[in-house]
Amino acid sequence: MLVANTEQEKIMNMHFLNLNAKRTKNRFSIIIVALFVLFGGFWLFEYLDAAALNYSVSQPSKAPEGEMHLIVRVPDRVLELYDNGRLFKRYRVAVGKRATPTPIGEWNIVYKGWSPREVMGTRWMGLDIPWGSYGIHGTSAPWSIGNFASHGCIRMRNQDSEELYEWVPVGTPVDILGPKPGLNRVLRRGIQGPDVVILQLKLVQLGYYQERAKGTFGKDTEAALRAFQRDNRLPETGITDEKTMKLLQL
């Protein structure tokens, strides 16, 4: 009877071992499939996204040779590189979240840096935005590309930021286009912010302001605003009072 019980226990143990082995194998198979779907899907997304932007990720691009200009289209999460006024290449990017929007305006690259250990990827191209530290850079979170995910900077895939870094020199213009922020305060000389950019862009459109819209209300902006007020028979206050804003349609 004891021998029978021992044999039965051996059979039961073998059964449980086989069952556990099957479960382990099934779990391993599920993990493999999940990883394949995750990384395969990520690769497929990058490939299709690149095709939608009209460039190939399978072959390196030639370097542009002319005067370069960058345009970031915030609603589309796209950065465009222009060479002598002609579109050269598009990149998918991540831009600022609703709470931390990417500042619209007419900026320039003022600093370039390289560090392989930074959280912000391997390359940094700083912009001359006066009210914060903003730039174009790589990322340690490539899955965020194509989303509203940053604190205001323009994120690129690391390989894209490395490519762009080699092409664009310090001084390259960077125009950021996107939704207009609200104008909820009186603007006057000495103020900085995205609302000043909107005022400057309007004065450029009307022919009163000749500089790039960089968000600092300086003497040139004040002079342009006074000229607008004078031509429209308003008191030349040099500030955005209610009547001035109404005529500016802001």
CYANA upper distance limits for C-alpha pairs under 8 A (distance plus 0.5 A):
  1 MET  CA      5 ASN  CA      6.78
  2 LEU  CA      6 THR  CA      6.71
  3 VAL  CA      7 GLU  CA      6.72
  4 ALA  CA      8 GLN  CA      6.62
  5 ASN  CA      9 GLU  CA      6.59
  6 THR  CA     10 LYS  CA      6.75
  7 GLU  CA     11 ILE  CA      6.77
  8 GLN  CA     12 MET  CA      6.67
  9 GLU  CA     13 ASN  CA      6.50
 10 LYS  CA     14 MET  CA      6.61
 11 ILE  CA     15 HIS  CA      6.67
 12 MET  CA     16 PHE  CA      6.75
 13 ASN  CA     17 LEU  CA      6.58
 14 MET  CA     18 ASN  CA      6.58
 15 HIS  CA     19 LEU  CA      6.58
 16 PHE  CA     20 ASN  CA      6.50
 17 LEU  CA     21 ALA  CA      6.54
 18 ASN  CA     22 LYS  CA      6.66
 19 LEU  CA     23 ARG  CA      6.71
 20 ASN  CA     24 THR  CA      6.55
 21 ALA  CA     25 LYS  CA      6.56
 22 LYS  CA     26 ASN  CA      6.53
 23 ARG  CA     27 ARG  CA      6.60
 24 THR  CA     28 PHE  CA      6.57
 25 LYS  CA     29 SER  CA      6.59
 26 ASN  CA     30 ILE  CA      6.66
 27 ARG  CA     31 ILE  CA      6.70
 28 PHE  CA     32 ILE  CA      6.69
 29 SER  CA     33 VAL  CA      6.65
 30 ILE  CA     34 ALA  CA      6.53
 31 ILE  CA     35 LEU  CA      6.61
 32 ILE  CA     36 PHE  CA      6.64
 33 VAL  CA     37 VAL  CA      6.61
 34 ALA  CA     38 LEU  CA      6.51
 35 LEU  CA     39 PHE  CA      6.49
 35 LEU  CA     40 GLY  CA      8.34
 36 PHE  CA     40 GLY  CA      5.79
 36 PHE  CA     41 GLY  CA      8.20
 37 VAL  CA     41 GLY  CA      5.90
 38 LEU  CA     42 PHE  CA      6.61
 39 PHE  CA     43 TRP  CA      6.58
 40 GLY  CA     44 LEU  CA      6.56
 41 GLY  CA     45 PHE  CA      6.51
 42 PHE  CA     46 GLU  CA      6.78
 42 PHE  CA    143 TRP  CA      8.33
 43 TRP  CA     47 TYR  CA      6.69
 44 LEU  CA     48 LEU  CA      6.59
 45 PHE  CA     49 ASP  CA      6.30
 46 GLU  CA     50 ALA  CA      6.46
 47 TYR  CA     51 ALA  CA      6.74
 47 TYR  CA     56 SER  CA      8.45
 47 TYR  CA     57 VAL  CA      7.40
 48 LEU  CA     52 ALA  CA      6.68
 49 ASP  CA     53 LEU  CA      6.85
 49 ASP  CA     92 ARG  CA      8.22
 50 ALA  CA     54 ASN  CA      6.86
 50 ALA  CA     55 TYR  CA      6.23
 50 ALA  CA     56 SER  CA      6.66
 50 ALA  CA     57 VAL  CA      7.03
 50 ALA  CA     91 TYR  CA      8.40
 50 ALA  CA     92 ARG  CA      8.34
 51 ALA  CA     55 TYR  CA      6.36
 51 ALA  CA     56 SER  CA      6.94
 53 LEU  CA     90 ARG  CA      6.44
 53 LEU  CA     91 TYR  CA      7.61
 53 LEU  CA     92 ARG  CA      8.19
 54 ASN  CA     89 LYS  CA      8.46
 54 ASN  CA     90 ARG  CA      7.92
 55 TYR  CA     89 LYS  CA      7.56
 55 TYR  CA     90 ARG  CA      7.86
 63 ALA  CA    167 TRP  CA      7.15
 64 PRO  CA     68 MET  CA      8.39
 64 PRO  CA     83 ASP  CA      6.66
 64 PRO  CA     88 PHE  CA      7.91
 64 PRO  CA    167 TRP  CA      7.52
 65 GLU  CA     83 ASP  CA      7.60
 66 GLY  CA     83 ASP  CA      5.87
 66 GLY  CA     84 ASN  CA      5.73
 67 GLU  CA     82 TYR  CA      8.49
 67 GLU  CA     83 ASP  CA      6.09
 67 GLU  CA     84 ASN  CA      5.43
 67 GLU  CA     85 GLY  CA      8.30
 68 MET  CA     81 LEU  CA      7.46
 68 MET  CA     82 TYR  CA      6.03
 68 MET  CA     83 ASP  CA      5.31
 68 MET  CA     84 ASN  CA      6.75
 68 MET  CA     85 GLY  CA      8.21
 68 MET  CA    168 VAL  CA      7.22
 68 MET  CA    172 THR  CA      6.86
 68 MET  CA    173 PRO  CA      8.13
 69 HIS  CA     81 LEU  CA      6.54
 69 HIS  CA     82 TYR  CA      5.59
 69 HIS  CA     83 ASP  CA      7.23
 69 HIS  CA     84 ASN  CA      8.43
 69 HIS  CA     85 GLY  CA      8.03
 69 HIS  CA    172 THR  CA      6.45
 69 HIS  CA    173 PRO  CA      5.73
 69 HIS  CA    174 VAL  CA      6.76
 70 LEU  CA     79 LEU  CA      7.45
 70 LEU  CA     80 GLU  CA      6.14
 70 LEU  CA     81 LEU  CA      5.31
 70 LEU  CA     82 TYR  CA      6.63
 70 LEU  CA    172 THR  CA      7.89
 70 LEU  CA    173 PRO  CA      6.64
 70 LEU  CA    174 VAL  CA      5.13
 70 LEU  CA    175 ASP  CA      6.76
 71 ILE  CA     79 LEU  CA      6.29
 71 ILE  CA     80 GLU  CA      5.63
 71 ILE  CA     81 LEU  CA      7.19
 71 ILE  CA     82 TYR  CA      8.42
 71 ILE  CA    174 VAL  CA      6.17
 71 ILE  CA    175 ASP  CA      5.27
 71 ILE  CA    176 ILE  CA      6.35
 71 ILE  CA    177 LEU  CA      7.85
 72 VAL  CA     77 ARG  CA      7.95
 72 VAL  CA     78 VAL  CA      6.37
 72 VAL  CA     79 LEU  CA      4.87
 72 VAL  CA     80 GLU  CA      6.73
 72 VAL  CA    174 VAL  CA      7.82
 72 VAL  CA    175 ASP  CA      6.73
 72 VAL  CA    176 ILE  CA      5.19
 72 VAL  CA    177 LEU  CA      6.57
 73 ARG  CA     77 ARG  CA      6.44
 73 ARG  CA     78 VAL  CA      5.85
 73 ARG  CA     79 LEU  CA      6.80
 73 ARG  CA     80 GLU  CA      8.46
 73 ARG  CA    176 ILE  CA      6.76
 73 ARG  CA    177 LEU  CA      5.60
 73 ARG  CA    178 GLY  CA      6.75
 74 VAL  CA     78 VAL  CA      7.23
 74 VAL  CA     95 VAL  CA      7.03
 74 VAL  CA    102 THR  CA      7.99
 74 VAL  CA    176 ILE  CA      7.56
 74 VAL  CA    177 LEU  CA      6.51
 74 VAL  CA    178 GLY  CA      5.55
 74 VAL  CA    179 PRO  CA      8.41
 75 PRO  CA    178 GLY  CA      6.59
 75 PRO  CA    179 PRO  CA      8.17
 77 ARG  CA     92 ARG  CA      6.60
 77 ARG  CA     93 VAL  CA      5.77
 77 ARG  CA     94 ALA  CA      6.36
 77 ARG  CA     95 VAL  CA      6.84
 77 ARG  CA    146 GLY  CA      6.24
 77 ARG  CA    147 ASN  CA      7.44
 77 ARG  CA    148 PHE  CA      8.28
 78 VAL  CA     90 ARG  CA      7.18
 78 VAL  CA     91 TYR  CA      6.17
 78 VAL  CA     92 ARG  CA      5.29
 78 VAL  CA     93 VAL  CA      6.00
 78 VAL  CA    146 GLY  CA      8.43
 79 LEU  CA     90 ARG  CA      6.25
 79 LEU  CA     91 TYR  CA      5.60
 79 LEU  CA     92 ARG  CA      6.90
 79 LEU  CA     93 VAL  CA      7.02
 80 GLU  CA     87 LEU  CA      7.47
 80 GLU  CA     88 PHE  CA      8.04
 80 GLU  CA     89 LYS  CA      6.41
 80 GLU  CA     90 ARG  CA      5.03
 80 GLU  CA     91 TYR  CA      6.86
 81 LEU  CA     87 LEU  CA      6.59
 81 LEU  CA     88 PHE  CA      6.02
 81 LEU  CA     89 LYS  CA      5.76
 81 LEU  CA     90 ARG  CA      6.82
 82 TYR  CA     86 ARG  CA      5.63
 82 TYR  CA     87 LEU  CA      4.90
 82 TYR  CA     88 PHE  CA      5.64
 82 TYR  CA     89 LYS  CA      7.67
 83 ASP  CA     87 LEU  CA      6.85
 83 ASP  CA     88 PHE  CA      6.32
 91 TYR  CA    156 MET  CA      8.15
 91 TYR  CA    160 ASP  CA      7.87
 92 ARG  CA    145 ILE  CA      7.18
 92 ARG  CA    146 GLY  CA      6.37
 92 ARG  CA    156 MET  CA      7.51
 93 VAL  CA    145 ILE  CA      5.64
 93 VAL  CA    146 GLY  CA      5.77
 93 VAL  CA    147 ASN  CA      7.99
 93 VAL  CA    154 ILE  CA      6.93
 93 VAL  CA    155 ARG  CA      5.89
 93 VAL  CA    156 MET  CA      5.45
 93 VAL  CA    157 ARG  CA      7.93
 94 ALA  CA    144 SER  CA      6.88
 94 ALA  CA    145 ILE  CA      5.09
 94 ALA  CA    146 GLY  CA      5.43
 94 ALA  CA    147 ASN  CA      5.46
 94 ALA  CA    148 PHE  CA      6.22
 94 ALA  CA    149 ALA  CA      6.54
 94 ALA  CA    150 SER  CA      7.12
 94 ALA  CA    154 ILE  CA      6.34
 94 ALA  CA    155 ARG  CA      5.41
 94 ALA  CA    156 MET  CA      7.19
 95 VAL  CA    101 PRO  CA      7.87
 95 VAL  CA    102 THR  CA      6.59
 95 VAL  CA    146 GLY  CA      8.42
 95 VAL  CA    147 ASN  CA      7.14
 95 VAL  CA    148 PHE  CA      5.46
 95 VAL  CA    149 ALA  CA      6.45
 95 VAL  CA    150 SER  CA      5.93
 95 VAL  CA    151 HIS  CA      8.28
 95 VAL  CA    152 GLY  CA      6.64
 95 VAL  CA    153 CYS  CA      6.66
 95 VAL  CA    154 ILE  CA      5.56
 95 VAL  CA    155 ARG  CA      6.96
 96 GLY  CA    100 THR  CA      5.93
 96 GLY  CA    101 PRO  CA      4.76
 96 GLY  CA    102 THR  CA      5.23
 96 GLY  CA    148 PHE  CA      5.73
 96 GLY  CA    149 ALA  CA      6.06
 96 GLY  CA    150 SER  CA      4.85
 96 GLY  CA    151 HIS  CA      5.66
 96 GLY  CA    152 GLY  CA      4.53
 96 GLY  CA    153 CYS  CA      6.81
 96 GLY  CA    154 ILE  CA      7.88
 97 LYS  CA    101 PRO  CA      5.84
 97 LYS  CA    102 THR  CA      8.27
 97 LYS  CA    148 PHE  CA      5.22
 97 LYS  CA    149 ALA  CA      5.62
 97 LYS  CA    150 SER  CA      6.27
 97 LYS  CA    151 HIS  CA      6.91
 97 LYS  CA    152 GLY  CA      7.53
 98 ARG  CA    148 PHE  CA      7.96
100 THR  CA    150 SER  CA      7.85
100 THR  CA    151 HIS  CA      5.52
100 THR  CA    152 GLY  CA      5.93
101 PRO  CA    151 HIS  CA      7.38
101 PRO  CA    152 GLY  CA      5.50
102 THR  CA    151 HIS  CA      8.00
102 THR  CA    152 GLY  CA      4.48
102 THR  CA    153 CYS  CA      6.58
102 THR  CA    154 ILE  CA      7.95
103 PRO  CA    129 ILE  CA      8.49
103 PRO  CA    152 GLY  CA      7.31
103 PRO  CA    176 ILE  CA      7.61
103 PRO  CA    194 PRO  CA      6.84
104 ILE  CA    175 ASP  CA      7.94
104 ILE  CA    176 ILE  CA      5.16
104 ILE  CA    177 LEU  CA      5.92
104 ILE  CA    178 GLY  CA      6.55
104 ILE  CA    179 PRO  CA      8.34
104 ILE  CA    180 LYS  CA      8.24
104 ILE  CA    194 PRO  CA      7.32
104 ILE  CA    197 VAL  CA      7.94
105 GLY  CA    175 ASP  CA      6.41
105 GLY  CA    176 ILE  CA      5.82
105 GLY  CA    177 LEU  CA      7.40
105 GLY  CA    194 PRO  CA      8.04
105 GLY  CA    197 VAL  CA      6.40
105 GLY  CA    213 ALA  CA      6.22
105 GLY  CA    214 LYS  CA      6.44
105 GLY  CA    215 GLY  CA      7.72
106 GLU  CA    173 PRO  CA      7.65
106 GLU  CA    174 VAL  CA      6.56
106 GLU  CA    175 ASP  CA      5.01
106 GLU  CA    176 ILE  CA      6.93
106 GLU  CA    212 ARG  CA      6.22
106 GLU  CA    213 ALA  CA      5.67
106 GLU  CA    214 LYS  CA      6.17
107 TRP  CA    127 LEU  CA      6.80
107 TRP  CA    128 ASP  CA      6.49
107 TRP  CA    129 ILE  CA      7.27
107 TRP  CA    173 PRO  CA      6.34
107 TRP  CA    174 VAL  CA      5.49
107 TRP  CA    175 ASP  CA      6.46
107 TRP  CA    176 ILE  CA      8.20
107 TRP  CA    212 ARG  CA      8.17
107 TRP  CA    213 ALA  CA      8.19
107 TRP  CA    214 LYS  CA      6.71
108 ASN  CA    127 LEU  CA      6.10
108 ASN  CA    128 ASP  CA      6.44
108 ASN  CA    170 VAL  CA      8.22
108 ASN  CA    171 GLY  CA      5.94
108 ASN  CA    172 THR  CA      5.92
108 ASN  CA    173 PRO  CA      4.86
108 ASN  CA    174 VAL  CA      5.76
109 ILE  CA    125 MET  CA      6.69
109 ILE  CA    126 GLY  CA      6.08
109 ILE  CA    127 LEU  CA      5.18
109 ILE  CA    128 ASP  CA      7.14
109 ILE  CA    169 PRO  CA      8.14
109 ILE  CA    170 VAL  CA      5.71
109 ILE  CA    171 GLY  CA      5.58
109 ILE  CA    172 THR  CA      5.89
109 ILE  CA    173 PRO  CA      7.09
109 ILE  CA    174 VAL  CA      7.49
110 VAL  CA    125 MET  CA      7.97
110 VAL  CA    126 GLY  CA      6.27
110 VAL  CA    127 LEU  CA      6.15
110 VAL  CA    128 ASP  CA      6.57
110 VAL  CA    170 VAL  CA      5.83
110 VAL  CA    171 GLY  CA      6.32
111 TYR  CA    124 TRP  CA      8.39
111 TYR  CA    125 MET  CA      6.21
111 TYR  CA    126 GLY  CA      5.40
111 TYR  CA    127 LEU  CA      7.64
111 TYR  CA    170 VAL  CA      6.66
112 LYS  CA    123 ARG  CA      8.14
112 LYS  CA    124 TRP  CA      6.15
112 LYS  CA    125 MET  CA      5.05
112 LYS  CA    126 GLY  CA      6.74
112 LYS  CA    165 TYR  CA      8.14
112 LYS  CA    170 VAL  CA      7.45
113 GLY  CA    123 ARG  CA      6.54
113 GLY  CA    124 TRP  CA      5.55
113 GLY  CA    125 MET  CA      7.04
114 TRP  CA    122 THR  CA      6.42
114 TRP  CA    123 ARG  CA      5.31
114 TRP  CA    124 TRP  CA      6.76
115 SER  CA    121 GLY  CA      8.27
115 SER  CA    122 THR  CA      5.84
115 SER  CA    123 ARG  CA      7.00
116 PRO  CA    121 GLY  CA      7.31
116 PRO  CA    122 THR  CA      5.11
116 PRO  CA    123 ARG  CA      8.20
117 ARG  CA    121 GLY  CA      7.93
117 ARG  CA    122 THR  CA      7.56
118 GLU  CA    122 THR  CA      7.00
119 VAL  CA    139 THR  CA      6.95
119 VAL  CA    140 SER  CA      6.16
120 MET  CA    124 TRP  CA      8.16
120 MET  CA    137 HIS  CA      6.60
120 MET  CA    138 GLY  CA      5.87
120 MET  CA    139 THR  CA      5.08
120 MET  CA    140 SER  CA      6.75
120 MET  CA    155 ARG  CA      8.49
121 GLY  CA    137 HIS  CA      6.85
121 GLY  CA    138 GLY  CA      4.39
121 GLY  CA    139 THR  CA      4.55
121 GLY  CA    140 SER  CA      6.03
121 GLY  CA    158 ASN  CA      6.40
122 THR  CA    137 HIS  CA      7.96
122 THR  CA    138 GLY  CA      6.32
122 THR  CA    139 THR  CA      8.06
122 THR  CA    158 ASN  CA      6.80
122 THR  CA    161 SER  CA      8.16
122 THR  CA    162 GLU  CA      7.62
123 ARG  CA    137 HIS  CA      5.92
123 ARG  CA    138 GLY  CA      6.31
123 ARG  CA    158 ASN  CA      7.99
123 ARG  CA    161 SER  CA      6.58
123 ARG  CA    162 GLU  CA      6.59
123 ARG  CA    165 TYR  CA      7.36
124 TRP  CA    135 GLY  CA      7.15
124 TRP  CA    136 ILE  CA      6.45
124 TRP  CA    137 HIS  CA      5.05
124 TRP  CA    138 GLY  CA      7.64
124 TRP  CA    161 SER  CA      8.44
124 TRP  CA    165 TYR  CA      8.35
125 MET  CA    135 GLY  CA      5.88
125 MET  CA    136 ILE  CA      5.55
125 MET  CA    137 HIS  CA      6.71
125 MET  CA    165 TYR  CA      7.74
126 GLY  CA    133 SER  CA      8.03
126 GLY  CA    134 TYR  CA      6.63
126 GLY  CA    135 GLY  CA      4.65
126 GLY  CA    136 ILE  CA      6.92
127 LEU  CA    133 SER  CA      8.11
127 LEU  CA    134 TYR  CA      6.31
127 LEU  CA    135 GLY  CA      5.59
127 LEU  CA    136 ILE  CA      8.19
128 ASP  CA    134 TYR  CA      8.31
129 ILE  CA    133 SER  CA      7.51
129 ILE  CA    134 TYR  CA      7.13
129 ILE  CA    214 LYS  CA      7.48
129 ILE  CA    215 GLY  CA      8.17
130 PRO  CA    192 GLN  CA      7.76
130 PRO  CA    193 GLY  CA      8.44
130 PRO  CA    214 LYS  CA      8.38
130 PRO  CA    215 GLY  CA      7.87
130 PRO  CA    216 THR  CA      7.91
131 TRP  CA    192 GLN  CA      7.35
131 TRP  CA    193 GLY  CA      7.15
134 TYR  CA    152 GLY  CA      7.16
134 TYR  CA    153 CYS  CA      5.64
134 TYR  CA    154 ILE  CA      8.50
135 GLY  CA    153 CYS  CA      5.73
135 GLY  CA    154 ILE  CA      6.79
136 ILE  CA    153 CYS  CA      6.57
136 ILE  CA    154 ILE  CA      5.20
136 ILE  CA    155 ARG  CA      6.51
136 ILE  CA    156 MET  CA      7.80
136 ILE  CA    161 SER  CA      8.21
137 HIS  CA    153 CYS  CA      8.09
137 HIS  CA    154 ILE  CA      6.92
137 HIS  CA    155 ARG  CA      5.75
137 HIS  CA    156 MET  CA      6.44
137 HIS  CA    158 ASN  CA      8.28
137 HIS  CA    161 SER  CA      6.53
138 GLY  CA    155 ARG  CA      6.01
138 GLY  CA    156 MET  CA      5.26
138 GLY  CA    157 ARG  CA      5.96
138 GLY  CA    158 ASN  CA      5.01
138 GLY  CA    159 GLN  CA      8.42
138 GLY  CA    160 ASP  CA      8.22
138 GLY  CA    161 SER  CA      5.94
138 GLY  CA    162 GLU  CA      8.36
139 THR  CA    155 ARG  CA      6.72
139 THR  CA    156 MET  CA      6.97
139 THR  CA    157 ARG  CA      6.77
139 THR  CA    158 ASN  CA      6.63
141 ALA  CA    145 ILE  CA      8.35
142 PRO  CA    156 MET  CA      8.40
142 PRO  CA    157 ARG  CA      6.42
142 PRO  CA    158 ASN  CA      8.47
144 SER  CA    148 PHE  CA      8.46
144 SER  CA    149 ALA  CA      6.80
145 ILE  CA    149 ALA  CA      8.49
145 ILE  CA    155 ARG  CA      7.40
145 ILE  CA    156 MET  CA      7.16
145 ILE  CA    157 ARG  CA      7.50
150 SER  CA    154 ILE  CA      7.78
150 SER  CA    155 ARG  CA      7.73
156 MET  CA    160 ASP  CA      6.63
156 MET  CA    161 SER  CA      6.15
157 ARG  CA    161 SER  CA      6.71
158 ASN  CA    162 GLU  CA      6.60
159 GLN  CA    163 GLU  CA      6.74
160 ASP  CA    164 LEU  CA      6.66
161 SER  CA    165 TYR  CA      6.36
162 GLU  CA    166 GLU  CA      7.00
163 GLU  CA    167 TRP  CA      7.18
164 LEU  CA    168 VAL  CA      6.63
165 TYR  CA    169 PRO  CA      8.31
168 VAL  CA    172 THR  CA      6.87
180 LYS  CA    198 ILE  CA      7.50
181 PRO  CA    194 PRO  CA      7.19
181 PRO  CA    195 ASP  CA      6.76
181 PRO  CA    198 ILE  CA      8.32
182 GLY  CA    195 ASP  CA      7.23
183 LEU  CA    195 ASP  CA      6.01
183 LEU  CA    250 LEU  CA      8.13
186 VAL  CA    239 ILE  CA      7.29
186 VAL  CA    240 THR  CA      5.92
186 VAL  CA    241 ASP  CA      6.99
187 LEU  CA    191 ILE  CA      7.07
187 LEU  CA    196 VAL  CA      7.62
187 LEU  CA    217 PHE  CA      8.17
187 LEU  CA    239 ILE  CA      6.12
187 LEU  CA    240 THR  CA      5.82
188 ARG  CA    217 PHE  CA      6.96
188 ARG  CA    222 GLU  CA      7.83
188 ARG  CA    238 GLY  CA      7.25
188 ARG  CA    239 ILE  CA      5.29
188 ARG  CA    240 THR  CA      7.42
189 ARG  CA    217 PHE  CA      5.42
189 ARG  CA    218 GLY  CA      5.85
189 ARG  CA    219 LYS  CA      7.30
189 ARG  CA    221 THR  CA      8.32
189 ARG  CA    222 GLU  CA      6.88
189 ARG  CA    238 GLY  CA      8.40
189 ARG  CA    239 ILE  CA      8.15
190 GLY  CA    216 THR  CA      7.50
190 GLY  CA    217 PHE  CA      5.96
190 GLY  CA    218 GLY  CA      6.57
191 ILE  CA    196 VAL  CA      8.08
191 ILE  CA    216 THR  CA      6.67
191 ILE  CA    217 PHE  CA      5.85
191 ILE  CA    218 GLY  CA      8.48
192 GLN  CA    196 VAL  CA      6.78
192 GLN  CA    215 GLY  CA      5.92
192 GLN  CA    216 THR  CA      5.00
192 GLN  CA    217 PHE  CA      6.58
193 GLY  CA    197 VAL  CA      7.37
193 GLY  CA    215 GLY  CA      5.72
193 GLY  CA    216 THR  CA      7.31
194 PRO  CA    198 ILE  CA      7.14
194 PRO  CA    215 GLY  CA      6.33
195 ASP  CA    199 LEU  CA      7.00
195 ASP  CA    215 GLY  CA      7.82
196 VAL  CA    200 GLN  CA      6.65
196 VAL  CA    215 GLY  CA      5.31
196 VAL  CA    216 THR  CA      6.94
196 VAL  CA    217 PHE  CA      6.88
197 VAL  CA    201 LEU  CA      6.58
197 VAL  CA    213 ALA  CA      5.80
197 VAL  CA    214 LYS  CA      6.53
197 VAL  CA    215 GLY  CA      4.89
197 VAL  CA    216 THR  CA      8.11
198 ILE  CA    202 LYS  CA      6.74
198 ILE  CA    213 ALA  CA      8.43
199 LEU  CA    203 LEU  CA      6.78
199 LEU  CA    250 LEU  CA      8.41
200 GLN  CA    204 VAL  CA      6.61
200 GLN  CA    209 TYR  CA      7.37
200 GLN  CA    213 ALA  CA      5.90
200 GLN  CA    215 GLY  CA      8.03
200 GLN  CA    221 THR  CA      7.39
201 LEU  CA    205 GLN  CA      6.66
201 LEU  CA    213 ALA  CA      6.47
202 LYS  CA    206 LEU  CA      6.79
202 LYS  CA    248 LEU  CA      7.88
203 LEU  CA    207 GLY  CA      6.64
203 LEU  CA    208 TYR  CA      5.65
203 LEU  CA    209 TYR  CA      5.71
203 LEU  CA    224 ALA  CA      7.52
203 LEU  CA    225 LEU  CA      7.91
204 VAL  CA    208 TYR  CA      6.28
204 VAL  CA    209 TYR  CA      5.08
204 VAL  CA    210 GLN  CA      6.60
204 VAL  CA    211 GLU  CA      8.24
208 TYR  CA    224 ALA  CA      5.63
208 TYR  CA    225 LEU  CA      8.00
208 TYR  CA    227 ALA  CA      7.64
208 TYR  CA    228 PHE  CA      7.39
209 TYR  CA    220 ASP  CA      8.00
209 TYR  CA    221 THR  CA      7.37
209 TYR  CA    224 ALA  CA      6.07
217 PHE  CA    221 THR  CA      6.11
217 PHE  CA    222 GLU  CA      7.40
218 GLY  CA    222 GLU  CA      6.77
219 LYS  CA    223 ALA  CA      6.51
220 ASP  CA    224 ALA  CA      6.66
221 THR  CA    225 LEU  CA      6.64
222 GLU  CA    226 ARG  CA      6.61
222 GLU  CA    238 GLY  CA      5.71
222 GLU  CA    239 ILE  CA      7.87
223 ALA  CA    227 ALA  CA      6.67
223 ALA  CA    238 GLY  CA      7.61
224 ALA  CA    228 PHE  CA      6.82
225 LEU  CA    229 GLN  CA      6.72
225 LEU  CA    238 GLY  CA      6.12
225 LEU  CA    239 ILE  CA      7.86
226 ARG  CA    230 ARG  CA      6.55
226 ARG  CA    236 GLU  CA      5.55
226 ARG  CA    237 THR  CA      7.11
226 ARG  CA    238 GLY  CA      5.43
227 ALA  CA    231 ASP  CA      6.67
227 ALA  CA    236 GLU  CA      8.19
228 PHE  CA    232 ASN  CA      6.77
229 GLN  CA    233 ARG  CA      6.58
229 GLN  CA    234 LEU  CA      5.31
229 GLN  CA    235 PRO  CA      6.92
229 GLN  CA    236 GLU  CA      6.07
229 GLN  CA    237 THR  CA      8.43
229 GLN  CA    238 GLY  CA      8.41
229 GLN  CA    244 THR  CA      7.35
230 ARG  CA    234 LEU  CA      6.28
230 ARG  CA    235 PRO  CA      7.49
230 ARG  CA    236 GLU  CA      6.52
234 LEU  CA    243 LYS  CA      8.39
234 LEU  CA    244 THR  CA      7.93
240 THR  CA    244 THR  CA      6.27
240 THR  CA    245 MET  CA      6.42
241 ASP  CA    245 MET  CA      6.76
242 GLU  CA    246 LYS  CA      6.71
243 LYS  CA    247 LEU  CA      6.84
244 THR  CA    248 LEU  CA      6.65
245 MET  CA    249 GLN  CA      6.53
245 MET  CA    250 LEU  CA      5.92
246 LYS  CA    250 LEU  CA      6.85
